[in-house]
Amino acid sequence: MRHRKRGRQLGRQTKHRWALFRSLVTSLLEHDRIETTEAKAKEIRGFTDRMITLGKEGTLAARRRALTFLRYKHVVSKLFDDTAPRFKDRNGGYTRITKTRRRVGDGAEMVAIELVAQAQPAAAGKPDEAKAKPKGKAKPAAKPQAKSESGSGAGGDSPASAT
């Protein structure tokens, strides 16, 4: 009987299972979103939360502990420099699991596991410009003018009408 035995075996030996978990967590922290089976995603949630907590700690000892689990140094650097600061005000629950599809070969339930706080690709000044663009009505006003010019047939400025 398996009473009170936690964790899924996933049909693998212990070393293979740990290698799988390390690879999945490394990929998740590198890409911020991966697609895998539901059982694997549920298993790596705890490991991912633990790594982000180490990143929030920010000490040299925490960085070394993260290096023992994660596969690549550049992922550890990204974790400590970019990922962990996004979660400074959040206590746990750093991942989200969303069901996506059934796998074609065996019908396994596939899910997307992603980090809750999305990365900010733009600099601090650029989001302000992006917010200003939807408020301005310069683009919608330009579109009806283009339609009226093409409909009149007189548009001598465009190369398409000249030929």
N, C-alpha and C positions, 0 to 999 in steps of 0.2 A: 504494500500500500504506500501511496505517495502523500500521506497526510502531512500538511504543513511544509511541503517542499516548495519553495518559491522559485519562480523563473521557468521559462520554457526551454525544453531541450532542443527543439527544432530539428530533430533527427540528425544531430551532429555530435561528434566527440567534443570534450570540453575545450581542448586547445583550438579546434576548428571554430567552435562557437565563439570563443573570446576573440579570435582573429576577425570573425565576421562582425562582431559588435564594434571593435576598434575601427574597422574599415568604414562601417556605416556612419558612425559618429563623426569620423574625420571628414567623410564626404558631406554630411549634413552641415557641419560647421564651415566647410569650404564653400559650398554652393548655396547655403541658406534654405534649400528645399530639395528633397529627393523623393523618388517614388519607389516604394518597396511593399512587401506584403504587410498585412495588418499585424500579424503576430510579431514580426521583426520590428516594426515601428513602435509597438507598445513596449517591447523590451528595451529599445535604445533610448526611450524617453528619460529614464533615470540617469543613464550615463551622460546624456547630453546636459541635463540639468546640473549634474555634478561638475562637468567641465566648465560650464558658464559660471558657476559659483566660484570655482578656482580662479577664473578670469577676473571676476569682480574683486576677489581678494587682492590680486595684483602683486603679491610678493614674489621674490625669487624662488622660494621654496614651492609656492603654488605653481609657478611656471615649470619648475622641474617635475613636479607631480603630473602636470598636464602632458609634458613631453614623454613620460613613461607610457601614457595611454594613447595619445594621438600619434599618427604616423609621420607627419611632416612638420618641420619647424615653421614653415610659412603659415601653416594653419594655426599653430600655437600663437604666432605673432598676430595674426588676424583676430584670433579669439581675445587676446589681451588688449589689443589696440583699438579694434573696431566693434566687435560683437558684444563683449561684456559691458562697455560703457552704455550701450543702448538699453541695458536692463538694470541700470543702477537703482531705479525706483521700484523695481518689481521683485517680489520675494517668491521665487519659484514659478512653475507653470510657464516655462520659456518656449514650449513647442505646441504646435497645433496639428492634429491629425484630421485629414479630410478624405473621405472615401472618393475614389476616382473611377474605378472600373473593375471588371473581372478579367483576369489574365486569360488569353486565348488558349494556351496550351493545356492548362489544368484547371481553369476556373477559379484560381485563388483570388481572394478579395485583395485588390491593390489599393493602397492609400498613398496620399502625399503627406509627408511629414515636413513641416517648415517651422522656422523660428517665428515667433509671434511678432516681434518688433522688426519691421522691414528696414533695410539699409537705406540711407539717404544718399542717392548717387550724386546729387547736385551740391554745390557749395552753399554757404549760408545765404548769399545774396540772390542766388538764382531762384529759390522757391518764391521769393517775394515777386519776382518778375512773372513767374508762372501764375501766381494768384491774380496779378493785375491783368493778364491777357484775357481770361474769361469774362472779366467785368467790362472790358472795353468792347465796343461794338464796331470796330473798324473792319474786321474780317467779314461779318455778315453783310455790311453795307457794300463791300467790294464785290461780293458774289452776284447780286442782282444787276449791277452795272455791267459785269462781264456777259451776263445773259442777254441784256438789252442790246449790247453792241453786236453780239453774234447773230441776234435775231434780225437786226436792221439790214444787214448785208452791206453796209457802207463802210465798215471798218477797214480803212486803208493802212492802218499802222501795223496790223498783225501780218506775219509772213504767210499764214495759211490762206488769208483772203486774197493776197496778191497773186498767188499762183493759180 
